[in-house]
Amino acid sequence: MDLQELEREAKELAIRDVKNMLPRSGQLEKVDQYRNRISRKKASVESQLKTAMQNQLDGVRVGLKQLESCLANIEDIKVRMKEVEDLLSTVPEINDALDPVRDENTKHSQYATAMENLKHIFTVQSSVSKTMQWIEEDKLLHAHQCLSDLENSRDDLLFELHKLPKQYVHDKITLKRYFEKVETVSQELERKIRLILNRALNTVRKEPTVIVTALRIIEREEKSDQFALAQQKQTGFLPPGRPKQWRKMAMDVLNKSVVQRIEGSMLEERTDNKLWLVRNLEITRQFMLEDLRVVKSLCVPCFPPHYDIFSEYVKMYHSALSKSLEDIVLQGLEGNEYVSILSWITNTYTGAELMAHPELRVDLTIVGPLIKPELLKQMETEYLKTMEKNYEEWMTKTLETEKQDWQNGSPPDEEDQEKYYHTSAPVIIFQMIDQNLQVTNTIHSELTFNALVLSIQQVVIYGRKYRVGIFEFKEAHFRDRSRAPYFTQHMITIVNNCQQMIELAHQMKQLYWPKARTDRYEHFEELVSTFQQLRDEAASFLLEEAFLDLEVHFNELFTAKWTGSSVTVETICATLADYFNDYNHLRVINFEYVIQEAQKIVVKRYLRAMLSKRISKPQQECHVLAKKINDETNQLRALFDETGCGIKGADSPIKIISTLANLLTCDFEMLVLDLHTLFANYPSISEDQLVRLFYIRNDIKMNEVKEKVQDAMRSRKTTVSHDKQDSIFKEIVFSDRLW
């Protein structure tokens, strides 16, 4: 470091500070103040520097003293390590000198062990015989005590052999052979305990002390196992036959007895009884409930708390039953067997009839589901497939029966009180659906919803097939109307059936469709629309037959024959009244619909005849013609009013006929105004239709009519008609054009 450079920089810095402090000459008076302040600051810094240097020197002094102390300790340790090495050099000589003492100690230990077990050594045979006798007499605690003494003697002697530096296999074999019957006694006692535990649920009702005795023996053996395993870790010696693991054996025996109980409950097979599965499941439920009640009330006090015997029994029964049910499912189920097992698994097993019984209240979270979720889902799918197959077969038969009724030449049935034609098919179909849904309701709501959607889909399919059959029936009838003399009656029945299907569908929806669910609702809407459309089509076939008979009379309208006679409309009214009398066998809602449709058809046919250019009259005769049209309009209105179901008032389509008839007598100069009024009410009427109307007046030239109509159409406003019958004009179309 360059001191001169540092000094120079310090001077420059000092000059700069002085300049900053004394920028003006008037501030020179404060020089003494600045000098005193800087002197004090300098004295303070020097004091701090001296203190820091003193602290550093004190720290160095302490460190040096500690280093001197460590050096002295190291020298002392070195001396002591030398002394220890000298002492250890004499250990091998002492070890060799103590070999005779060690040998004598081993012999003494063996002799002492032999002396302690001398009694058992000489009495092995008699002890074995006495123990076997106690086992036969069910004096198991005495037997186990004797067995424990024999095993302890054998194990102590074997342990002494194990401790010898030179182990002789021959000595071990000889000793084990001498005590070999001890193992036989142990096996016999184990067999006896197995037998007791196998009958545990029966024994605990009559002699709970027998169970307690067996469990006490098992607990003692468990402690002996633990001692033997601890000894093995320390010495490497493990007595023969250890660990016995009798607690594990006990649980295996109990589990095996549970499996046998479950298997034994399956007494019947499908060939023995149609209700074999229901009966087997009920038997299983009854004995499981009774067994678990016995376990909770009698076994729990007998078994040690750490066995948690009630939970263990629940797990064993759950596991055994699960395997048994899975085997049944994998072997294959039929029909309602799916419902029986699903309902039992979902509701009976988990409900108050078994696991949730007030005396049990089992927490099923410790065991999980009885059947794997994927297998449960598979069963539900198979059940729905079976249901679908049954629907297809049954509805096909129902449709065939319906077709046979149409062709057998006999009238349909009537409802006794209301005299409506009907068949039992709609009610039976929805009764079948209701039965299936009631059954699935015993399982769970999701399956019921899936079954409901499946049922709706099948009814839609039935409706489509029904429609095909109806069309075939209609086509065959119109080819030869003598083949089906009761066509009208059967078509009335079909209309009633379709309406009843809609009503029953809504009732089914009220009962089974979850209010909170909107998914898959389109299936229900499809069902309703299918039968609504089918009802309307069947009603149109019904009217098609009626108007087929009236075709000739409608063709006579607005002809020379018609102008001089009222027979044509009277015949139309009489024929329709006759058909309406048959239509009284329709349900009220259907009768109203058919009559309203008939009214629209009559108006369309009458208007078509009016616009068909069949007659042409001067204006004077058009007044007579208009009066005749109005009279016939009143006749038609009276016909439909008598039924009580026709469209009345401003909504009646018949008033269209009178409106057009009045145009025939209007002043031609005022025609544009009348046309504006007409367009305001019926914007759908076309130019061609208006020109055809005025064809009846031969005093007006067609080009003039066309011009006025076009003027009125150009000046009319685009409006939406509020008249419900405006659409009639869209349905009247002519193949020929006037120009």
C-alpha positions in Angstrom: 0.0 0.0 0.0 1.4 3.5 -1.0 1.3 5.7 2.1 2.2 8.8 0.2 -0.7 8.2 -2.1 -3.1 7.7 0.8 -1.8 10.9 2.4 -2.4 12.9 -0.8 -5.9 11.5 -1.1 -6.6 12.4 2.5 -5.5 16.0 2.0 -7.7 16.3 -1.1 -10.6 15.0 0.7 -10.0 17.4 3.6 -9.7 20.4 1.3 -13.0 19.3 -0.3 -14.7 19.0 3.0 -13.4 22.5 4.1 -14.7 24.0 0.9 -18.1 22.4 1.5 -18.2 23.7 5.1 -17.0 27.2 4.3 -18.4 28.2 0.9 -18.7 31.9 1.9 -16.3 34.2 3.7 -18.9 35.1 6.4 -18.7 31.6 7.7 -15.0 31.9 8.8 -16.2 32.8 12.2 -17.3 29.2 12.7 -13.8 27.8 12.0 -13.1 27.3 15.7 -16.4 25.4 16.2 -15.6 23.1 13.3 -12.1 22.6 14.6 -13.3 21.6 18.1 -16.0 19.3 16.6 -13.4 17.5 14.4 -11.0 17.2 17.4 -13.6 15.6 19.5 -14.5 13.2 16.7 -10.8 12.3 16.2 -10.4 11.7 19.9 -13.4 9.4 19.9 -12.2 7.4 16.9 -8.7 7.0 18.5 -10.4 5.8 21.7 -12.4 3.1 19.9 -9.3 2.0 18.0 -7.3 1.5 21.2 -10.2 -0.5 22.8 -10.4 -2.8 19.7 -6.7 -3.4 19.8 -6.8 -4.2 23.5 -9.6 -6.7 22.9 -7.7 -8.4 20.2 -4.6 -8.7 22.4 -6.7 -10.2 25.2 -8.1 -12.8 22.8 -4.7 -13.8 21.6 -3.5 -14.2 25.1 -6.4 -16.5 26.1 -5.9 -18.6 23.0 -2.2 -19.2 23.7 -3.0 -20.3 27.3 -5.5 -22.9 25.9 -3.0 -24.2 23.5 -0.5 -24.7 26.3 -3.1 -26.6 28.3 -4.0 -28.9 25.3 -0.4 -29.7 24.8 0.0 -30.8 28.4 -3.1 -33.0 28.2 -1.8 -34.7 25.0 1.4 -35.5 26.8 -0.5 -37.0 29.8 -2.7 -39.1 27.4 0.4 -40.4 25.6 1.9 -41.7 28.9 -1.4 -43.4 30.0 -1.8 -45.1 26.5 1.7 -46.5 27.0 0.7 -47.9 30.4 -2.5 -49.5 28.9 -0.5 -51.2 26.1 1.8 -52.7 28.7 -1.1 -54.1 30.7 -2.8 -55.6 27.7 0.3 -57.5 26.7 -0.3 -59.8 29.7 -4.0 -60.6 28.8 -3.2 -63.6 26.5 -1.2 -65.3 29.2 -4.0 -64.8 31.8 -6.6 -66.2 29.2 -4.5 -69.3 28.7 -4.1 -69.7 32.4 -7.9 -69.5 32.9 -8.8 -72.3 30.4 -9.0 -75.0 33.1 -11.3 -72.7 35.2 -13.6 -72.1 32.1 -13.9 -75.8 31.5 -14.7 -76.5 35.1 -17.4 -73.7 35.0 -19.0 -75.3 31.9 -19.1 -78.7 33.5 -20.6 -77.1 36.6 -23.3 -75.4 34.6 -24.2 -78.6 32.8 -24.2 -80.6 36.0 -26.4 -77.9 37.7 -28.8 -77.9 34.7 -28.9 -81.7 34.8 -29.5 -81.7 38.5 -32.4 -79.2 38.1 -34.0 -81.3 35.4 -33.1 -84.6 36.8 -36.7 -85.2 38.0 -38.0 -84.6 34.5 -35.3 -86.5 32.8 -36.1 -89.7 34.7 -39.9 -89.1 34.5 -40.3 -88.2 30.8 -42.2 -91.4 29.9 -44.6 -91.1 32.9 -45.0 -87.4 32.4 -45.9 -87.9 28.8 -48.5 -90.6 29.7 -50.0 -88.4 32.4 -50.2 -85.4 30.1 -51.9 -87.5 27.4 -54.4 -88.7 30.0 -55.1 -85.1 31.1 -55.6 -84.1 27.5 -58.1 -86.9 27.0 -59.9 -85.8 30.2 -60.0 -82.2 29.0 -57.8 -81.1 31.9 -55.9 -78.8 29.5 -54.3 -76.4 32.0 -52.7 -79.3 33.9 -51.7 -80.9 30.6 -50.1 -77.7 29.4 -48.2 -77.2 32.6 -46.7 -80.6 32.4 -45.9 -80.1 28.8 -44.2 -76.8 29.6 -42.0 -78.5 32.2 -41.0 -81.2 29.8 -40.2 -78.7 27.0 -38.3 -76.4 29.4 -36.1 -79.4 30.6 -35.4 -80.4 27.0 -34.7 -76.8 25.9 -32.3 -76.2 28.9 -30.3 -79.3 28.1 -30.1 -78.4 24.4 -29.0 -74.9 25.3 -26.2 -76.3 27.4 -25.0 -78.3 24.5 -25.4 -75.3 22.3 -23.0 -73.3 24.6 -20.2 -75.9 24.2 -17.3 -74.7 22.1 -17.2 -78.1 20.4 -20.8 -79.2 19.6 -21.4 -82.9 18.9 -24.4 -83.6 16.6 -24.7 -87.1 18.1 -25.4 -85.7 21.5 -28.2 -83.4 20.2 -29.8 -86.2 18.3 -29.7 -88.5 21.3 -31.2 -85.8 23.5 -34.0 -85.0 21.0 -34.8 -88.6 20.5 -35.1 -89.0 24.3 -37.7 -86.2 24.3 -39.4 -86.9 21.0 -42.7 -87.9 22.6 -42.9 -84.4 24.1 -43.5 -83.1 20.5 -46.2 -85.7 20.2 -47.9 -84.4 23.3 -47.6 -80.8 22.0 -49.3 -81.9 18.7 -52.1 -83.6 20.6 -52.7 -80.6 22.7 -52.7 -78.4 19.6 -55.2 -80.8 17.9 -57.5 -80.6 21.0 -57.3 -76.8 20.9 -58.1 -76.8 17.2 -61.2 -78.9 17.9 -62.4 -76.6 20.6 -61.9 -73.5 18.5 -63.6 -75.1 15.5 -66.7 -75.4 17.6 -66.1 -72.1 19.3 -69.6 -70.6 18.6 -71.4 -73.6 19.9 -69.1 -74.2 22.9 -69.2 -70.6 24.1 -73.0 -70.9 24.5 -72.7 -73.9 26.9 -69.1 -74.0 28.3 -67.4 -70.6 27.9 -64.7 -71.8 30.4 -63.5 -74.3 27.8 -62.8 -71.4 25.4 -61.1 -69.4 28.1 -58.9 -72.3 29.0 -57.8 -72.8 25.4 -57.1 -69.1 25.0 -55.0 -69.0 28.2 -52.9 -71.9 26.8 -52.5 -70.0 23.5 -51.4 -66.8 25.3 -48.8 -68.7 27.4 -47.4 -70.3 24.2 -47.3 -66.9 22.6 -45.2 -65.6 25.5 -42.9 -68.6 25.2 -42.5 -67.9 21.4 -41.5 -64.3 22.2 -39.0 -65.5 24.8 -37.5 -68.0 22.4 -37.1 -65.5 19.6 -35.5 -63.0 22.0 -33.1 -65.7 23.1 -32.3 -66.6 19.5 -31.3 -63.0 18.9 -28.9 -63.0 21.8 -27.4 -66.6 21.6 -28.4 -68.0 18.3 -30.2 -70.9 20.0 -33.9 -71.6 19.0 -35.7 -74.5 20.8 -37.2 -77.2 18.4 -40.8 -76.5 17.4 -40.5 -72.7 18.1 -42.2 -70.5 17.3 -45.4 -72.5 17.5 -47.6 -69.5 16.5 -50.7 -70.9 18.1 -52.5 -67.5 18.0 -52.2 -67.5 14.2 -53.3 -71.2 14.2 -56.3 -70.2 16.3 -57.4 -67.5 13.9 -56.9 -69.8 10.9 -59.1 -72.4 12.6 -61.8 -69.8 13.3 -61.6 -68.5 9.7 -61.8 -72.1 8.4 -64.9 -72.8 10.5 -66.5 -69.5 9.1 -65.8 -70.6 5.5 -67.4 -74.0 6.2 -70.4 -72.2 7.7 -70.8 -70.1 4.6 -70.4 -73.0 2.2 -72.8 -75.1 4.2 -75.5 -72.5 3.9 -75.7 -72.9 0.2 -78.1 -75.9 0.4 -79.9 -75.6 -2.9 -79.1 -75.2 -6.5 -81.0 -73.8 -9.5 -82.2 -77.3 -10.5 -83.7 -77.8 -7.0 -85.8 -74.7 -6.7 -86.4 -71.6 -8.8 -86.0 -69.5 -5.6 -82.7 -71.3 -4.7 -80.7 -68.1 -4.5 -83.3 -66.2 -2.4 -83.5 -69.1 0.0 -79.8 -69.6 0.3 -79.2 -65.9 0.9 -81.9 -65.8 3.6 -80.4 -68.8 5.3 -77.0 -67.1 5.2 -78.5 -63.9 6.6 -80.1 -65.7 9.5 -77.1 -67.7 10.7 -74.7 -64.8 10.1 -76.9 -62.6 12.3 -77.1 -65.2 15.0 -73.4 -66.0 14.9 -72.3 -62.4 15.1 -74.7 -61.8 18.0 -73.1 -64.7 19.8 -69.7 -63.3 19.1 -70.5 -59.9 20.4 -72.4 -61.0 23.5 -70.4 -64.2 24.5 -67.1 -64.3 22.7 -65.9 -60.8 23.4 -65.8 -61.4 27.2 -63.9 -64.7 26.7 -61.2 -63.5 24.3 -58.4 -61.2 25.3 -59.1 -57.5 24.3 -56.1 -57.3 21.9 -57.7 -60.1 19.8 -60.5 -57.6 18.9 -62.5 -60.8 18.2 -65.7 -59.2 17.0 -63.9 -57.2 14.3 -62.0 -60.3 13.3 -65.1 -62.4 13.0 -66.7 -59.6 10.9 -63.7 -59.6 8.6 -63.8 -63.4 8.3 -67.5 -63.6 7.6 -67.2 -60.7 5.1 -64.3 -62.3 3.3 -65.8 -65.8 3.1 -69.2 -64.5 2.0 -67.6 -62.3 -0.6 -65.7 -65.2 -2.2 -68.9 -67.4 -2.1 -71.0 -64.7 -3.8 -68.3 -64.0 -6.4 -68.3 -67.7 -7.2 -72.0 -67.7 -7.7 -71.9 -64.6 -9.9 -69.1 -66.1 -12.1 -71.0 -69.3 -12.5 -73.8 -67.3 -14.2 -77.1 -65.8 -13.1 -80.5 -65.8 -14.8 -83.4 -63.3 -14.8 -84.4 -62.1 -11.4 -81.4 -63.8 -9.7 -79.5 -60.6 -10.6 -82.1 -58.6 -8.6 -82.0 -61.0 -5.7 -78.3 -60.8 -5.2 -77.9 -57.1 -6.0 -80.7 -56.2 -3.5 -79.2 -58.5 -0.9 -75.7 -57.1 -1.3 -76.8 -53.4 -1.4 -79.6 -53.3 1.1 -80.0 -56.5 3.1 -76.3 -57.0 4.0 -75.7 -53.4 4.9 -79.1 -52.8 6.4 -80.8 -53.3 9.7 -81.5 -57.0 8.8 -77.8 -57.9 9.1 -74.8 -55.6 9.6 -76.7 -52.6 10.8 -78.9 -54.6 13.2 -79.3 -52.7 16.5 -77.4 -55.5 18.3 -74.5 -55.4 15.9 -74.1 -52.0 14.3 -71.0 -53.1 12.4 -68.8 -50.4 10.9 -68.4 -51.8 7.3 -65.6 -49.3 6.5 -63.2 -51.7 8.2 -63.9 -54.4 5.6 -64.7 -52.6 2.4 -67.3 -53.6 -0.2 -68.7 -57.1 -0.2 -68.4 -57.4 -4.0 -65.8 -55.6 -6.1 -67.3 -52.5 -7.7 -66.4 -53.7 -11.2 -68.2 -57.0 -10.6 -71.2 -55.2 -9.1 -71.3 -52.9 -12.2 -71.0 -56.0 -14.4 -74.0 -57.6 -12.6 -76.1 -54.4 -13.0 -75.2 -54.3 -16.7 -76.1 -57.9 -17.2 -79.4 -57.4 -15.4 -80.2 -54.4 -17.6 -79.4 -56.5 -20.7 -81.7 -59.3 -19.4 -84.4 -56.6 -18.8 -83.9 -55.3 -22.3 -84.2 -58.8 -23.8 -87.4 -59.4 -21.9 -88.8 -56.1 -23.1 -88.0 -56.9 -26.7 -89.6 -60.4 -26.6 -92.7 -59.3 -24.7 -93.3 -56.2 -26.8 -92.9 -58.1 -30.0 -95.5 -60.6 -28.8 -97.8 -57.7 -27.8 -97.5 -56.1 -31.2 -98.2 -59.4 -32.9 -101.3 -59.8 -30.8 -102.4 -56.3 -31.7 -102.0 -57.1 -35.4 -104.0 -60.3 -35.1 -106.8 -58.4 -33.4 -106.9 -55.9 -36.4 -107.2 -58.8 -38.9 -109.5 -61.2 -37.0 -112.8 -59.5 -38.2 -114.1 -58.7 -34.7 -114.6 -55.3 -33.0 -112.3 -54.1 -30.3 -113.1 -54.2 -26.6 -114.9 -51.3 -24.8 -114.4 -49.9 -21.4 -117.5 -50.8 -19.5 -118.4 -47.5 -18.1 -117.1 -45.0 -20.7 -117.6 -47.0 -23.9 -114.1 -46.2 -25.2 -112.5 -48.7 -27.5 -109.2 -49.9 -26.1 -106.8 -52.8 -25.7 -104.9 -53.8 -22.6 -101.5 -53.4 -24.2 -100.6 -49.9 -22.8 -101.6 -50.8 -19.3 -99.8 -54.1 -19.4 -96.6 -52.5 -20.9 -96.4 -49.9 -18.1 -97.4 -52.5 -15.5 -94.4 -54.5 -16.6 -92.2 -51.4 -16.5 -93.6 -50.5 -13.0 -92.8 -54.0 -11.7 -89.2 -53.8 -13.0 -88.7 -50.4 -11.5 -90.2 -51.4 -8.1 -87.7 -54.3 -8.1 -84.7 -52.1 -9.0 -85.9 -49.6 -6.3 -85.0 -52.3 -3.8 -81.4 -52.1 -4.9 -80.4 -48.4 -5.4 -81.7 -45.3 -7.1 -79.0 -45.1 -9.8 -79.9 -48.6 -11.1 -83.6 -47.6 -11.0 -82.9 -44.5 -13.1 -80.9 -46.5 -15.6 -83.7 -49.1 -15.7 -86.2 -46.3 -16.2 -84.2 -44.8 -19.2 -83.9 -48.3 -20.6 -87.7 -48.9 -20.3 -88.4 -45.5 -22.0 -86.0 -46.4 -24.8 -87.8 -49.8 -25.3 -91.2 -48.2 -25.3 -89.9 -45.8 -28.0 -88.7 -48.7 -30.1 -92.1 -50.4 -29.5 -93.8 -47.1 -30.7 -91.7 -47.2 -34.0 -92.6 -50.8 -34.6 -96.2 -50.0 -33.8 -96.2 -47.2 -36.3 -94.9 -49.6 -39.0 -97.7 -52.0 -38.2 -100.3 -49.3 -38.3 -99.1 -48.1 -41.7 -99.2 -51.6 -43.1 -102.7 -52.1 -41.7 -103.8 -48.8 -43.3 -102.2 -49.5 -46.7 -103.8 -53.0 -46.8 -107.2 -51.6 -45.9 -107.2 -48.8 -48.5 -106.2 -51.4 -51.2 -109.2 -53.5 -50.3 -111.7 -52.0 -47.8 -113.6 -55.2 -47.5 -110.8 -57.1 -45.8 -111.0 -55.2 -42.5 -114.7 -54.3 -41.8 -113.8 -52.9 -38.4 -111.0 -50.6 -39.6 -112.6 -47.5 -38.1 -113.1 -49.1 -34.8 -109.5 -50.5 -34.7 -108.1 -47.1 -35.7 -110.1 -45.5 -32.9 -108.6 -48.1 -30.6 -105.1 -47.2 -31.8 -105.7 -43.5 -31.3 -106.9 -44.2 -27.7 -104.0 -46.5 -27.0 -101.5 -43.8 -28.1 -103.0 -41.2 -25.9 -103.1 -43.7 -23.0 -99.4 -44.4 -23.6 -98.7 -40.7 -23.2 -100.7 -40.4 -20.0 -99.1 -43.5 -18.5 -95.7 -42.3 -19.4 -96.3 -39.0 -17.5 -97.6 -41.1 -14.5 -94.4 -43.2 -14.6 -92.3 -40.0 -14.8 -94.1 -38.6 -11.7 -93.3 -41.8 -9.8 -89.8 -42.6 -10.8 -88.0 -39.7 -12.5 -85.8 -37.9 -10.0 -86.8 -34.3 -9.7 -83.3 -33.0 -9.5 -82.1 -34.8 -12.7 -82.2 -33.3 -16.1 -79.7 -35.5 -17.9 -81.1 -38.0 -20.4 -84.5 -36.2 -20.2 -84.5 -36.2 -24.0 -85.4 -39.9 -23.9 -88.7 -39.1 -22.1 -89.4 -36.3 -24.5 -88.8 -38.7 -27.4 -91.2 -41.2 -26.0 -94.0 -38.5 -25.6 -93.3 -37.1 -29.1 -93.3 -40.6 -30.7 -96.8 -41.5 -29.4 -98.1 -37.9 -29.9 -97.1 -38.1 -33.5 -98.4 -41.6 -33.8 -101.8 -40.5 -32.3 -102.0 -37.6 -34.8 -101.1 -39.9 -37.7 -103.6 -42.6 -36.7 -106.3 -39.8 -36.3 -105.4 -38.7 -39.9 -105.9 -42.2 -41.1 -109.3 -42.3 -39.4 -110.3 -39.1 -41.2 -108.7 -40.2 -44.4 -111.2 -43.0 -44.6 -114.2 -40.7 -43.8 -113.2 -38.2 -46.5 -112.5 -40.9 -49.0 -116.2 -41.6 -48.9 -116.9 -37.9 -49.3 -114.5 -37.4 -52.2 -117.2 -37.5 -54.8 -119.4 -35.0 -52.9 -116.6 -32.5 -52.5 -115.9 -32.8 -56.2 -119.6 -31.8 -56.9 -119.1 -28.5 -55.0 -119.2 -25.4 -57.2 -120.5 -27.3 -60.2 -123.7 -26.8 -62.2 -125.3 -29.6 -60.2 -124.4 -28.0 -56.9 -125.8 -24.6 -57.8 -129.3 -25.9 -58.2 -129.3 -28.3 -55.2 -128.4 -28.5 -51.5 -128.1 -32.2 -51.5 -124.3 -32.2 -51.7 -123.6 -30.4 -48.5 -126.5 -32.2 -46.8 -124.9 -35.5 -47.8 -121.5 -34.4 -46.5 -123.0 -33.3 -43.2 -125.0 -36.6 -42.8 -122.0 -38.7 -43.7 -119.7 -36.8 -41.2 -122.4 -37.1 -38.5 -122.5 -40.8 -39.0 -118.7 -41.1 -38.7 -118.8 -38.7 -35.7 -121.2 -41.1 -34.0 -118.5 -43.8 -34.4 -115.9 -41.4 -33.1 -117.8 -41.2 -29.8 -115.7 -44.3 -28.9 -112.7 -42.0 -28.8 -111.5 -40.7 -25.5 -112.6 -37.1 -24.9 -109.2 -35.5 -25.7 -108.9 -37.6 -28.9 -112.5 -36.9 -29.9 -111.9 -33.2 -29.6 -108.7 -33.4 -31.7 -110.3 -35.5 -34.4 -113.3 -33.2 -34.7 -111.1 -30.1 -34.9 -109.0 -31.8 -37.6 -112.1 -32.8 -39.5 -113.3 -29.2 -39.4 -110.1 -28.0 -40.8 -110.2 -30.6 -43.6 -113.8 -29.7 -44.5 -112.8 -26.1 -44.8 -109.7 -26.9 -46.9 -111.8 -29.2 -49.2 -114.5 -26.6 -49.5 -112.0 -23.8 -50.3 -110.2 -26.0 -52.8 -113.5 -26.6 -54.6 -114.2 -22.8 -54.5 -110.9 -22.0 -56.0 -110.9 -24.8 -58.6 -112.5 -22.6 -61.4 -115.4 -25.0 -61.8 -118.1 -22.3 -62.4 -118.2 -18.7 -63.6 -121.2 -16.4 -62.9 -122.2 -12.8 -63.5 -122.3 -10.4 -60.5 -126.1 -10.7 -60.0 -125.9 -14.5 -59.7 -122.8 -14.2 -57.5 -125.1 -12.7 -54.8 -127.2 -15.8 -54.9 -124.1 -17.9 -54.9 -122.7 -16.0 -51.9 -126.0 -16.6 -50.0 -125.8 -20.3 -50.8 -122.2 -20.5 -49.6 -123.2 -18.7 -46.3 -126.1 -21.0 -45.8 -123.9 -24.1 -46.3 -121.3 -22.5 -44.0 -124.0 -22.3 -41.3 -124.9 -25.9 -42.0 -121.3 -27.0 -41.5 -120.9 -24.8 -38.4 -124.1 -26.3 -36.9 -122.7 -29.8 -37.6 -119.6 -29.2 -35.7 -121.3 -27.2 -32.9 -123.5 -30.2 -32.2 -120.4 -32.3 -31.4 -119.4 -29.8 -28.8 -115.8 -30.1 -29.8 -115.5 -28.0 -33.0 -113.5 -24.9 -33.1 -115.8 -22.0 -32.4 -116.0 -18.2 -32.5 -113.1 -16.2 -34.0 -110.9 -19.3 -34.1 -113.2 -21.3 -36.3 -111.8 -22.0 -39.8 -115.4 -22.0 -41.3 -115.5 -18.2 -41.1 -112.8 -18.2 -43.8 -115.4 -19.5 -46.3 -117.9 -16.7 -45.5 -115.1 -14.1 -45.7 -114.2 -15.2 -49.2 -117.8 -15.5 -50.2 -118.4 -11.9 -49.3 -115.6 -10.9 -51.7 -117.7 -12.3 -54.6 -120.3 -9.6 -54.0 -118.1 -6.6 -53.3 -117.8 -3.5 -55.4 -114.9 -4.0 -57.7 -113.8 -0.4 -57.3 -113.5 -1.0 -53.5 -111.8 -4.3 -53.9 -108.4 -3.0 -52.9 -109.7 -1.9 -49.5 -111.4 -5.3 -49.0 -108.1 -7.0 -50.0 -106.2 -5.0 -47.4 -108.6 -6.2 -44.7 -108.2 -9.7 -46.0 -104.4 -9.5 -46.0 -104.4 -8.1 -42.5 -106.3 -11.2 -41.2 -104.8 -13.8 -43.5 -101.3 -12.8 -44.8 -100.7 -16.3 -46.1 -103.3 -16.1 -48.8 -101.6 -16.1 -52.2 -102.1 -14.0 -55.4 -103.0 -17.2 -57.3 -105.7 -18.1 -54.8 -107.3 -14.7 -54.9 -107.3 -14.6 -58.7 -108.9 -18.1 -58.7 -111.6 -16.8 -56.4 -112.6 -14.0 -58.7 -112.7 -16.5 -61.6 -116.2 -17.2 -60.3 -117.2 -13.6 -61.3 -117.2 -13.5 -65.1 -118.0 -9.7 -65.2 -114.4 -9.0 -64.2 -111.4 -9.4 -66.5 -108.6 -11.5 -65.1 -105.9 -9.0 -65.9 -107.8 -6.3 -64.0 -108.2 -8.7 -61.0 -104.6 -9.5 -61.2 -103.6 -5.9 -61.3 -105.7 -5.0 -58.2 -104.5 -8.0 -56.3 -100.9 -7.1 -57.1 -101.4 -3.5 -56.0 -102.9 -4.6 -52.7 -100.1 -7.1 -52.1 -97.4 -4.4 -52.9 -98.9 -2.0 -50.4 -99.7 -4.4 -47.7 -97.5 -4.4 -44.6 -95.5 -7.4 -43.5 -97.4 -8.7 -40.6 -97.7 -11.9 -38.6 -101.3 -13.2 -38.5 -102.9 -13.6 -35.1 -105.6 -15.9 -36.7 -104.9 -19.5 -35.8 -106.4 -20.7 -39.2 -104.2 -18.6 -41.4 -102.0 -21.6 -42.2 -104.9 -23.3 -44.1 -104.0 -21.2 -47.2 -100.5 -22.6 -47.1 -101.9 -26.1 -47.3 -104.1 -25.4 -50.4 -101.8 -25.8 -53.4 -102.8 -26.2 -57.0 -100.6 -27.9 -59.6 -101.9 -25.8 -62.5 -101.4 -22.0 -62.7 -103.7 -19.4 -64.1 -100.9 -17.8 -66.0 
